[in-house]
Amino acid sequence: MSFFEIVDPRFGQFVLGNAPVKRIATGFDWVEGPVWFGDAGALLFSDIPNNRILRWTVEGISTYRSPSNYANGHTRDRQGRLISCEHGLRRVTRTEWDGSITVIADGYAGKRLNSPNDVIVGADGAIWFTDPHYGIKTDYEGYRAEQEVPCNVYRVDPSGQIEAVITDMACPNGLAFSPDETTLYVADTGRMHEPDPQHIMAFDMSSGRPRNGRIFHTIAPGCADGIRVDSVGNLWSSAADGVHCISPQGGLMGKILVPELVSNLCFGGRAKHQLFITATTSVYSVILNRKGVQWP
Ligand code: MG
């Protein structure tokens, strides 16, 4: 069987015919939030319903943090520190080099956030995160609770000031900047059904804020949850049948086929050419002929 589906012939150059899509860990309930620590040769990821962050290395799996406050998405800032979205305490945190936890955001306009889901850090040090309601709708991925604020996208200035920068999406979820940070992409998992399917929005960045939001690409079959960009600006998105590669112009270039529903992905490995894919009960990995945008 082939692990890849080529739609645009250029995608044939992005993948390696003899590099398999491998399941490197399994036995979880619902995994998300992969983040690569090259300095440790380790991948951290969240097993959300089991309230833990796990660590994968070539030696195997160990527990990084448990309980994790039902952590979901993670990233690293430009100083290499772990930034985490926590459903359970409805906040975004930074893990300092000494292991202490700093709260980046836990409310907006005097109300509690919903359940921060995914996070990125810009070159200016601002922390951007999405806040859909998935972690408070049931007790499966957090604690069931009333929603106090809309499902917004927030930007937290390095000074700590929080601002709602996108307020009109249904359920903003994964997010990513283009390599030059002139475009912000945000996936919307709130639109589940035709004729209003799941899509990725693109925004022009102007004076550090997103403007001119428009539908960039519709994911079919859906599950536009996690997204990442490679070094030349192709977008790699979760989908129901695997990972889709989308050109900077918005066209589907090809697919990496994965046998479980994919949630999130990240680049890592020795040359930032290894794609790690969290998919329902398992983590998959594949070496590509592409390099991801990944800091540090
Ligand atoms: Mg997500």
Residues whose N, C-alpha, C, O or C-beta is under 5 A from the ligand:
A	BS01	MG	N117 D118 N173 G174 D225
